[in-house]
Amino acid sequence: MAPNRTNLGYPPELEFAIQEELSVLGSIEARYTDELARLEQSNTSGSAKERLRQQLESRRKSAREPHVLKLAELRRRLLAETLWRGETRH
C-alpha cells in the first residue's frame, strides 16, 4: 500500500497551502512563457522587443515574489512542525 501524505505526518493545512503556492507559481511561469513566445514570434523591432522582454521579466519577478516568500515561510513552518514534533521547545 502506497503511503499517503497523512502517513508522513505533515500537517494537512501546510501541505495544502504549499501546493496552492506551487500552483500559482506554475501559472505565473506558464503565462510568462506564453507571453515571451508570442513576443519572440512578433514582428516587433529589436530594440522594442528587448524593452518588452525586460518589462515581461519585471512583471514576472513582481508576480512571483510574494508567492516565493510565502512558500519559504510555509517550508519553515513545515520543518518546524516535523523536526520538533514530540520535543519541548524553549
C-alpha positions, 0 to 999 in steps of 0.5 A: 500500500502506497503511503499517503501524505497523512502517513508522513505526518505533515500537517494537512493545512501546510501541505495544502497551502504549499501546493496552492503556492506551487500552483500559482507559481506554475501559472505565473511561469506558464503565462510568462512563457506564453507571453515571451513566445508570442513576443519572440514570434512578433514582428516587433523591432529589436530594440522594442522587443528587448524593452518588452522582454525586460518589462515581461521579466519585471512583471514576472519577478513582481508576480512571483515574489510574494508567492516565493516568500510565502512558500519559504515561510510555509517550508519553515513552518513545515520543518518546524512542525516535523523536526520538533514534533514530540520535543519541548521547545524553549 
